[in-house]
Amino acid sequence: MTIPGTVGEILAHKSEVWTVAPTDKVLQAIRMMAEKNVGALPVMENGRLVGVISERDYTRKVALKGRSSRETPVRDIMTSSPQTATPANTVVDCMHLMTKNKVRHLPVLDGEEMVGIVSIGDLVNWVISAQNVAIDQLESYIFGAMIG
C-alpha cells in the first residue's frame, strides 16, 4: 500500500506551534510541554530555528545529571541543528528520516521560516487514517461486486 500525503497536509490539521528561546530556563520549557501536551518545542532566536528541546533532552541532560531545571538555560541541553522537514516532504520520507536519526519530532521549515512541527505520532495517525480509507474502499468494491 502506498501511503499518500505530505507534511503540509498534516500541518493543515494541526493547531499553533509553541516555541521557547535558548535563554529560557529548562523548567519553563518543561512546564510549557506539560501544559500544551507536547513532547518537544522548537527553540527560536531572532525568528530563526536554532534547536529543539524535548522531554528526552530533559531526562538525559538534566534529571539524570543532577542539574537544576530552574537554573539551566534551554541552550545548554537543546538539540542544536535538528533534523527538519519541508511542507513538501512525504509522510514516508519523514518516517524514514525520523527512524534513521532516532528523533521523534521534526520542525517544518518553508525556506528559513518555521511553519510547524510534526511528531512520529502525527505521522503514525496519518498512516492509520490512510489505511482505514483504503480498507473502506476495498470493502465497498468487494461488497459492491457481490451485490451487483
C-alpha positions in Angstrom: 0.0 0.0 0.0 1.3 3.4 -0.9 0.9 6.0 1.9 -0.2 9.3 0.4 0.3 12.7 1.9 2.7 15.4 2.7 3.8 17.2 5.8 1.9 20.2 4.6 -1.3 18.2 4.6 -0.7 17.1 8.2 0.1 20.7 9.3 -3.2 21.9 7.8 -4.9 19.8 10.6 -2.7 21.0 13.4 -3.0 24.0 15.7 -0.4 26.6 16.5 3.2 25.8 17.4 4.6 26.8 20.7 8.3 27.8 21.0 10.9 28.7 23.6 14.1 30.8 23.4 17.5 29.5 24.1 17.8 31.8 27.1 14.6 30.4 28.7 15.1 28.1 31.7 14.5 24.4 31.2 11.8 24.5 33.8 9.8 27.0 31.6 10.1 24.7 28.6 9.1 21.6 30.6 6.1 23.4 32.0 5.0 24.5 28.5 5.4 21.0 27.2 3.2 19.7 30.0 0.6 22.5 29.6 0.4 22.0 25.8 0.7 18.2 26.0 3.6 18.1 23.6 6.9 16.2 23.8 9.2 18.8 22.2 9.4 22.5 21.5 11.3 24.3 18.7 13.9 26.7 20.1 13.7 30.1 18.2 16.1 33.0 18.3 15.5 36.2 16.2 12.8 34.4 14.2 15.2 31.5 13.3 15.1 27.9 14.4 18.3 27.2 16.4 17.3 23.9 18.1 14.7 21.6 19.6 14.2 20.8 23.3 12.5 17.5 24.1 11.4 15.5 27.1 14.2 13.2 26.2 16.8 16.0 26.4 15.4 16.9 29.8 15.6 13.4 31.2 19.1 12.6 29.8 20.8 16.0 30.2 19.1 17.5 33.4 17.4 14.9 35.5 20.0 12.1 35.2 22.9 14.5 35.6 21.6 16.2 38.7 21.3 19.7 37.0 18.8 22.3 38.1 15.9 22.8 35.6 15.3 26.2 37.3 18.8 27.4 36.6 19.8 25.6 33.3 19.1 27.5 30.1 17.5 25.7 27.2 20.5 26.3 25.1 22.6 24.0 27.3 20.5 20.9 26.7 18.7 21.5 23.4 19.5 19.6 20.2 21.3 22.1 18.0 21.0 21.8 14.2 18.0 19.5 14.4 16.7 17.4 11.5 14.0 19.3 9.7 11.3 18.7 7.0 9.6 20.9 4.5 5.8 21.0 3.8 6.5 19.1 0.5 8.2 16.1 2.2 6.1 13.0 2.2 4.9 11.2 5.3 7.0 8.1 4.3 10.2 10.2 3.8 9.7 11.8 7.3 9.2 8.4 8.9 12.4 7.2 7.3 14.3 10.3 8.4 13.0 10.0 12.0 13.8 6.3 12.2 17.3 6.8 10.7 18.2 9.7 13.1 16.3 8.4 16.1 14.2 11.5 16.6 10.5 11.9 17.4 9.9 15.4 16.2 10.7 17.3 13.0 10.4 21.1 12.8 9.0 22.0 9.4 10.7 24.8 7.5 9.5 26.7 4.4 12.8 28.2 3.4 14.1 29.8 6.6 10.6 30.2 8.2 9.4 27.6 10.7 5.8 26.7 9.8 5.2 23.8 12.2 6.4 20.7 13.8 5.4 17.1 13.3 5.8 14.2 15.6 6.1 10.5 15.0 2.6 10.3 16.5 1.3 12.7 13.8 2.8 10.5 11.1 1.5 7.2 12.5 -2.0 8.7 12.9 -1.9 9.8 9.2 -0.8 6.3 8.1 -3.6 4.7 10.2 -6.2 7.1 8.6 -4.9 6.3 5.1 -5.2 2.5 5.9 -8.7 3.0 7.1 -9.7 4.8 3.9 -8.1 2.0 1.8 -9.9 -0.7 3.8 -13.2 1.2 3.4 -12.7 1.5 -0.4 -11.8 -2.2 -0.7 -14.9 -3.2 1.3 -17.1 -1.0 -0.9 -15.6 -2.6 -4.0 -15.9 -6.2 -2.7 -19.5 -5.8 -1.4 -20.5 -3.8 -4.5 -19.2 -6.5 -6.8 -21.0 -9.2 -4.7 -24.3 -7.3 -4.9 -24.0 -6.0 -8.5 
